[in-house]
Structure formats: structure tokens, C-alpha cells
Amino acid sequence: MNINILFFGITSDFVGKSKVSYTINQKSTVKNLKKEITNLYPNLSNIKEFAIAVNEEYAHDDLILNDGDVVAIIPPVSGG
């Protein structure tokens, strides 16, 4: 199954891209994807945590990904 991953903010700096196409196994969860992309892009471990949105909605770790999903990697945001 293929998904598109979008990187925002500093995550795109760590990865060196703003978008990638990625192949996942059937029944992969958001938690699995976090581990896989952190292994693939070790610089992502420089931030303690990042949020994941799937098809423009924030997702929990147990959400099962589907073919064609668009996954956004969102760094922590601070404001002032």
C-alpha cells in the first residue's frame, strides 16, 4: 500500500524534503509508521514528539492506515 507523507516545519528540514511517497504494509498503524520513519530519517528523533494527521485529521497511534492516505508530520508548535 502506498501513502503520501507531508513534512511540515522543522521536520521537513530534518528530512530534507516536504513530501515523500512511502510504501507500508497492510494493517500498519500510525504507531508503526512513526517507528519506521524515525528509523528512515534518524534526525526526526531530535524532536521529542510530533503529531500525525491522516487525511487532515489528527490521528491516534492505533489508527490503521489505508492505501492512498495522506499523512502529515507536524512538529510541536509554540506561540507567544
Sequence and secondary structure as in RCSB ss.txt:
>XXXX:A:sequence
MNINILFFGITSDFVGKSKVSYTINQKSTVKNLKKEITNLYPNLSNIKEFAIAVNEEYAHDDLILNDGDVVAIIP
PVSGG
>XXXX:A:secstr
 EEEEEE THHHHHHT SEEEEE  TT BHHHHHHHHHHHSGGGGGSS  EEEETTEE  TT B  TT EEEEE 
     
